[in-house]
């Protein structure tokens, strides 16, 4: 498995409850695999190779397309709970007793619901630039939704949504854009309009309180790493503090001069933080 990388790992398919789920796997067969859950409308090709290949230096990395998204068949789900149930079924189809999870943006919300409904499947959780159910929206840029829903997202959209307006952050965004297109063969097809509508409905549903606000976070017993960009205009940073304060075994990292794509602005640093967290002895997490 070590001969593959982000750019060369073949796309495989797993049949999960009537759908063919696209995934890629590479890295070292050592310890617990890490499953990566991506952002709004994103497929596997939207990950930063410096993040994925960095993580793969010490573990097996599994990239995953949600049902009905990019290379996966089936109808896209319209709640994060349903998406999390698909993830759980996928993990079981692969025969894995447990996984570590990196959830970025809506992937973080899916990860939070997965750990609520199937805690036995998740050893450790990393939540990147996400928010808890009914999280805070004050500070969200009102232009973000319009730009995020552009029919064909372009580089300028990613620079606005994922990176801070500073020269340094914008330069990091330009570099990320080049890396993101490193893979040139066996690529994901673009996500459909149906995907956008379903995931938008899931975002709206996630904004609603169920029971006591944030109560479910206290029930998360797994070590959790929360990472966030200081100037995230899509998921205000206050949500990272909420997650870190409410999840009993949570750690928090705020990356400076960065936006929603902080892990892509600091890919090497993030990969190092993630690896240290995942490899730490239980007493230190």
KAMONOR-V32231 format. One record per residue. N is the residue number from 1. RES is the residue in three letters. PHI is phi in radians with two decimals (* if undefined). D_LAST is the distance of its C-alpha to the last C-alpha in Angstrom with 2 decimals. Layout:
N | RES | PHI | D_LAST
N | RES | PHI | D_LAST
This chain:
1 | UNK | * | 28.79
2 | UNK | -1.21 | 28.06
3 | UNK | -1.29 | 31.54
4 | UNK | -1.60 | 30.59
5 | UNK | -2.44 | 28.99
6 | UNK | -0.95 | 28.57
7 | UNK | -1.38 | 32.31
8 | UNK | -2.07 | 33.57
9 | UNK | -1.07 | 31.53
10 | UNK | -1.26 | 34.05
11 | UNK | -1.33 | 33.73
12 | UNK | -2.04 | 33.54
13 | UNK | -2.35 | 34.06
14 | UNK | -2.12 | 32.78
15 | UNK | -1.42 | 34.90
16 | UNK | -2.25 | 32.88
17 | UNK | 0.86 | 34.98
18 | UNK | 1.53 | 38.01
19 | UNK | -2.10 | 36.49
20 | UNK | -1.69 | 35.88
21 | UNK | -1.66 | 32.40
22 | UNK | -1.40 | 32.22
23 | UNK | -2.67 | 29.27
24 | UNK | -2.36 | 28.69
25 | UNK | -2.41 | 26.54
26 | UNK | -2.79 | 26.04
27 | UNK | 2.00 | 23.86
28 | UNK | -1.91 | 22.92
29 | UNK | -1.33 | 22.78
30 | UNK | -2.53 | 19.69
31 | UNK | 1.21 | 16.61
32 | UNK | -1.58 | 15.76
33 | UNK | -1.14 | 17.98
34 | UNK | -1.98 | 16.98
35 | UNK | -1.76 | 19.39
36 | UNK | -1.81 | 20.42
37 | UNK | -1.97 | 22.00
38 | UNK | -1.66 | 24.35
39 | UNK | -1.46 | 26.05
40 | UNK | -0.90 | 29.31
41 | UNK | 1.19 | 32.16
42 | UNK | -1.60 | 30.32
43 | UNK | -1.86 | 30.67
44 | UNK | -1.15 | 29.01
45 | UNK | -1.26 | 31.08
46 | UNK | -1.45 | 29.55
47 | UNK | -1.28 | 26.31
48 | UNK | -1.45 | 26.24
49 | UNK | -1.02 | 26.86
50 | UNK | -1.20 | 24.94
51 | UNK | -1.31 | 21.76
52 | UNK | -1.19 | 22.52
53 | UNK | -1.20 | 23.95
54 | UNK | -1.12 | 21.18
55 | UNK | -1.11 | 18.57
56 | UNK | -1.23 | 21.15
57 | UNK | -1.12 | 21.17
58 | UNK | -2.24 | 18.33
59 | UNK | -2.92 | 18.46
60 | UNK | -1.44 | 20.88
61 | UNK | -1.84 | 21.21
62 | UNK | -2.13 | 23.07
63 | UNK | -1.63 | 24.92
64 | UNK | -2.60 | 26.46
65 | UNK | -1.75 | 29.35
66 | UNK | -1.01 | 29.35
67 | UNK | -0.93 | 32.42
68 | UNK | 1.32 | 35.47
69 | UNK | -2.05 | 33.80
70 | UNK | 0.90 | 35.05
71 | UNK | -1.48 | 35.60
72 | UNK | -1.61 | 34.73
73 | UNK | -1.53 | 37.58
74 | UNK | 1.67 | 37.94
75 | UNK | -1.50 | 38.00
76 | UNK | -1.11 | 35.05
77 | UNK | -1.37 | 33.06
78 | UNK | -2.03 | 33.39
79 | UNK | -2.44 | 30.28
80 | UNK | -1.21 | 26.60
81 | UNK | -1.10 | 26.42
82 | UNK | -1.12 | 29.06
83 | UNK | -1.11 | 27.36
84 | UNK | -1.13 | 24.15
85 | UNK | -1.13 | 26.35
86 | UNK | -1.10 | 27.85
87 | UNK | -1.04 | 24.51
88 | UNK | -1.06 | 23.80
89 | UNK | -1.12 | 27.32
90 | UNK | -1.09 | 26.94
91 | UNK | -1.03 | 23.86
92 | UNK | -1.22 | 25.91
93 | UNK | -1.09 | 28.98
94 | UNK | -1.28 | 27.23
95 | UNK | 1.32 | 26.37
96 | UNK | -1.62 | 22.61
97 | UNK | -1.20 | 20.72
98 | UNK | -2.86 | 17.60
99 | UNK | -2.42 | 16.44
100 | UNK | -1.56 | 13.76
101 | UNK | -2.25 | 15.33
102 | UNK | -1.94 | 16.13
103 | UNK | -1.97 | 18.38
104 | UNK | -1.88 | 20.54
105 | UNK | 1.06 | 22.82
106 | UNK | -1.10 | 24.28
107 | UNK | -1.08 | 21.99
108 | UNK | -1.19 | 19.10
109 | UNK | -1.15 | 21.19
110 | UNK | -1.10 | 21.90
111 | UNK | -1.07 | 18.27
112 | UNK | -1.12 | 17.69
113 | UNK | -1.33 | 20.76
114 | UNK | -1.06 | 19.96
115 | UNK | -1.22 | 16.75
116 | UNK | -1.27 | 18.99
117 | UNK | -1.62 | 21.80
118 | UNK | -2.37 | 20.33
119 | UNK | -1.07 | 16.79
120 | UNK | -1.20 | 17.46
121 | UNK | -1.57 | 17.85
122 | UNK | -1.98 | 14.53
123 | UNK | -1.44 | 11.51
124 | UNK | -2.50 | 9.46
125 | UNK | -2.22 | 11.25
126 | UNK | -2.03 | 12.32
127 | UNK | -2.00 | 14.95
128 | UNK | -2.00 | 17.45
129 | UNK | 0.84 | 20.32
130 | UNK | -2.25 | 20.57
131 | UNK | -2.52 | 21.15
132 | UNK | -1.26 | 20.72
133 | UNK | -0.95 | 23.85
134 | UNK | 1.03 | 26.54
135 | UNK | -1.23 | 24.68
136 | UNK | -1.27 | 26.62
137 | UNK | -2.03 | 29.31
138 | UNK | -1.11 | 30.90
139 | UNK | 1.86 | 30.91
140 | UNK | -1.21 | 31.32
141 | UNK | -1.26 | 34.20
142 | UNK | -1.10 | 37.07
143 | UNK | -1.47 | 38.00
144 | UNK | -1.08 | 34.72
145 | UNK | -1.11 | 35.72
146 | UNK | -1.04 | 39.13
147 | UNK | -1.17 | 37.83
148 | UNK | -1.10 | 35.06
149 | UNK | -1.69 | 37.82
150 | UNK | -0.97 | 40.22
151 | UNK | -0.94 | 41.75
152 | UNK | -2.22 | 41.09
153 | UNK | -1.05 | 38.24
154 | UNK | -2.08 | 39.16
155 | UNK | -0.98 | 37.55
156 | UNK | -1.08 | 38.50
157 | UNK | -1.13 | 36.69
158 | UNK | -1.16 | 33.39
159 | UNK | -1.11 | 33.95
160 | UNK | -1.27 | 34.53
161 | UNK | -1.36 | 31.75
162 | UNK | -1.81 | 28.89
163 | UNK | -2.29 | 29.64
164 | UNK | -1.24 | 30.57
165 | UNK | -1.31 | 34.29
166 | UNK | -1.13 | 34.01
167 | UNK | -1.04 | 35.72
168 | UNK | -1.10 | 32.59
169 | UNK | -1.18 | 30.65
170 | UNK | -1.12 | 33.75
171 | UNK | -1.12 | 34.19
172 | UNK | -1.10 | 30.65
173 | UNK | -1.13 | 31.61
174 | UNK | -1.07 | 34.76
175 | UNK | -1.15 | 32.89
176 | UNK | -1.04 | 30.48
177 | UNK | -1.03 | 33.57
178 | UNK | -1.14 | 35.06
179 | UNK | -1.14 | 31.99
180 | UNK | -1.09 | 31.68
181 | UNK | -1.78 | 35.17
182 | UNK | -1.16 | 34.57
183 | UNK | -1.42 | 34.99
184 | UNK | -2.14 | 38.71
185 | UNK | -2.26 | 39.32
186 | UNK | 0.91 | 38.20
187 | UNK | -1.61 | 36.83
188 | UNK | -1.18 | 35.82
189 | UNK | -1.26 | 38.62
190 | UNK | -1.16 | 38.12
191 | UNK | -1.27 | 36.86
192 | UNK | -1.57 | 39.64
193 | UNK | -1.10 | 40.76
194 | UNK | -1.08 | 39.84
195 | UNK | -1.06 | 36.21
196 | UNK | -1.04 | 36.26
197 | UNK | -1.14 | 37.89
198 | UNK | -1.16 | 35.54
199 | UNK | -1.22 | 32.37
200 | UNK | -1.13 | 33.96
201 | UNK | -1.09 | 34.67
202 | UNK | -1.14 | 31.03
203 | UNK | -1.07 | 30.04
204 | UNK | -1.12 | 32.68
205 | UNK | -1.09 | 31.59
206 | UNK | -1.17 | 27.94
207 | UNK | -1.32 | 29.34
208 | UNK | -1.61 | 30.66
209 | UNK | -1.31 | 29.06
210 | UNK | -2.17 | 28.77
211 | UNK | 1.21 | 28.65
212 | UNK | -1.27 | 26.72
213 | UNK | -1.03 | 25.23
214 | UNK | 1.26 | 21.44
215 | UNK | -1.07 | 21.29
216 | UNK | -1.18 | 19.69
217 | UNK | -1.17 | 16.50
218 | UNK | -1.16 | 15.77
219 | UNK | -1.51 | 15.97
220 | UNK | -1.37 | 13.08
221 | UNK | -1.71 | 10.63
222 | UNK | -1.30 | 8.68
223 | UNK | -0.99 | 5.56
224 | UNK | -2.34 | 8.02
225 | UNK | -1.90 | 9.18
226 | UNK | -1.87 | 12.54
227 | UNK | -2.19 | 15.13
228 | UNK | -2.76 | 18.72
229 | UNK | -1.50 | 22.03
230 | UNK | -1.11 | 23.60
231 | UNK | -2.12 | 26.91
232 | UNK | -1.20 | 26.17
233 | UNK | -1.60 | 29.50
234 | UNK | -1.76 | 28.53
235 | UNK | -2.20 | 25.34
236 | UNK | -0.88 | 25.47
237 | UNK | -1.03 | 22.37
238 | UNK | -0.97 | 22.41
239 | UNK | -1.16 | 20.81
240 | UNK | -1.13 | 17.63
241 | UNK | -1.16 | 17.48
242 | UNK | -1.06 | 18.27
243 | UNK | -1.07 | 15.46
244 | UNK | -1.17 | 12.88
245 | UNK | -1.37 | 14.66
246 | UNK | -1.64 | 15.22
247 | UNK | -1.50 | 12.11
248 | UNK | -0.99 | 10.29
249 | UNK | -1.97 | 6.57
250 | UNK | -1.62 | 7.91
251 | UNK | -2.07 | 8.17
252 | UNK | -2.25 | 11.83
253 | UNK | -2.25 | 14.09
254 | UNK | -1.92 | 17.84
255 | UNK | -1.57 | 20.17
256 | UNK | -1.31 | 23.52
257 | UNK | 0.85 | 26.97
258 | UNK | -2.50 | 25.78
259 | UNK | -1.96 | 26.36
260 | UNK | -1.08 | 25.24
261 | UNK | -1.68 | 24.87
262 | UNK | -0.98 | 22.57
263 | UNK | -1.21 | 20.77
264 | UNK | -1.60 | 24.34
265 | UNK | -1.39 | 25.32
266 | UNK | -2.12 | 22.50
267 | UNK | -1.13 | 22.03
268 | UNK | -1.20 | 21.32
269 | UNK | -1.11 | 18.87
270 | UNK | -1.09 | 17.05
271 | UNK | -1.03 | 17.11
272 | UNK | -1.20 | 15.64
273 | UNK | -1.02 | 12.79
274 | UNK | -1.12 | 12.20
275 | UNK | -1.11 | 12.62
276 | UNK | -1.10 | 10.24
277 | UNK | -1.14 | 7.41
278 | UNK | -1.20 | 8.97
279 | UNK | -1.63 | 9.71
280 | UNK | -1.14 | 6.79
281 | UNK | -1.11 | 6.94
282 | UNK | -0.93 | 5.27
283 | UNK | -1.12 | 5.70
284 | UNK | -1.81 | 3.79
285 | UNK | -2.22 | 0.00
